[in-house]
Amino acid sequence: MADGNTITLTQANFETSVLKSTVPVLVDFWAEWCGPCRMIAPLLEQIAKEHPGKVVVGKVNVDQEQALAAKYGIQSIPAFFIFKNGEIAEQFIGAQHSRQSIEAKLGL
């Protein structure tokens, strides 16, 4: 799933796409069966589309990428990590976040 600035993250591309990114990366840990994950997905895609070159939104399917989910201690989804310069700058859980609050966390 690559749509504009929304990319599918895997163990294979995580380091290049997230840790070495020159722009902030919002990583969405999600799953197909997760209702709240599906609810917030259009909002994340909108943020990615409206801020090309300023932010990347990456999606990690926790069922397919269990090693990544374990590495970042994912216990509840949707879970979001914002990486800046290869470091975790912020993390939050749940679909109750507004577009404004997510954009503010990303510095947009």
C-alpha positions as CSV (number, residue, x, y, z in Angstrom):
1,M,0.0,0.0,0.0
2,A,1.8,3.1,-1.2
3,D,-0.5,6.1,-1.7
4,G,1.3,9.4,-2.1
5,N,3.3,9.6,1.1
6,T,1.7,6.6,2.8
7,I,3.9,3.6,2.7
8,T,3.7,0.1,4.0
9,L,6.5,-0.6,6.4
10,T,8.2,-4.0,6.9
11,Q,11.2,-5.3,8.7
12,A,13.1,-5.0,5.4
13,N,12.4,-1.3,4.7
14,F,11.9,0.1,8.2
15,E,15.5,1.3,8.7
16,T,15.7,3.1,5.3
17,S,12.1,4.5,5.4
18,V,11.9,5.5,9.0
19,L,15.2,5.6,10.8
20,K,17.1,7.3,7.9
21,S,14.3,9.6,6.8
22,T,15.1,13.3,6.5
23,V,11.5,14.2,7.4
24,P,9.3,13.2,10.3
25,V,7.7,9.8,10.0
26,L,4.4,9.0,11.6
27,V,4.3,5.2,12.0
28,D,0.9,3.6,12.4
29,F,0.8,0.2,14.0
30,W,-2.5,-1.3,12.9
31,A,-4.3,-4.5,11.8
32,E,-7.1,-5.4,9.3
33,W,-9.5,-6.5,12.0
34,C,-9.1,-3.3,14.1
35,G,-12.1,-1.0,13.8
36,P,-10.5,2.1,15.3
37,C,-7.5,1.5,13.0
38,R,-9.8,1.6,10.0
39,M,-11.6,4.7,11.3
40,I,-8.4,6.8,11.6
41,A,-6.8,5.6,8.4
42,P,-8.4,8.2,6.1
43,L,-7.3,11.0,8.4
44,L,-3.7,9.8,8.2
45,E,-3.8,9.5,4.4
46,Q,-5.2,13.1,4.3
47,I,-2.3,14.3,6.4
48,A,0.2,12.5,4.2
49,K,-1.3,13.9,1.0
50,E,-1.5,17.5,2.2
51,H,2.0,17.7,3.5
52,P,4.2,16.0,0.7
53,G,7.9,16.3,1.4
54,K,7.2,17.4,5.0
55,V,6.0,14.2,6.6
56,V,5.8,10.5,5.7
57,V,3.0,8.2,7.0
58,G,4.1,4.6,7.3
59,K,1.8,1.7,8.2
60,V,3.0,-1.4,10.0
61,N,0.5,-4.3,9.9
62,V,1.1,-5.9,13.3
63,D,-0.2,-9.3,12.1
64,Q,2.3,-9.4,9.3
65,E,5.2,-7.7,11.0
66,Q,5.1,-9.2,14.5
67,A,8.9,-8.7,15.0
68,L,8.5,-4.9,14.5
69,A,5.5,-4.8,16.8
70,A,7.4,-6.6,19.5
71,K,10.5,-4.4,19.1
72,Y,8.4,-1.3,19.8
73,G,6.3,-3.0,22.6
74,I,3.0,-2.7,20.8
75,Q,0.2,-4.0,23.1
76,S,-2.7,-1.9,21.9
77,I,-3.6,-0.6,18.5
78,P,-3.8,1.7,16.8
79,A,-0.5,2.8,18.2
80,F,1.4,5.7,16.7
81,F,5.1,6.6,16.9
82,I,6.6,9.8,15.5
83,F,10.2,9.4,14.5
84,K,12.4,12.5,13.9
85,N,16.0,12.0,12.9
86,G,15.8,8.3,13.6
87,E,14.6,8.7,17.1
88,I,11.2,8.3,18.7
89,A,10.0,11.9,19.3
90,E,6.5,11.0,20.5
91,Q,4.1,8.1,20.8
92,F,0.3,7.9,21.4
93,I,-2.4,5.2,21.3
94,G,-6.0,5.1,20.0
95,A,-8.1,6.7,17.3
96,Q,-9.5,9.6,19.4
97,H,-6.9,12.0,18.2
98,S,-7.9,15.0,16.1
99,R,-6.2,16.0,12.9
100,Q,-5.0,19.2,14.6
101,S,-3.4,17.3,17.5
102,I,-1.6,14.9,15.1
103,E,-0.4,17.7,12.9
104,A,0.8,19.6,16.0
105,K,2.8,16.5,17.2
106,L,4.4,16.3,13.7
107,G,5.2,20.0,13.8
108,L,3.1,20.9,10.8
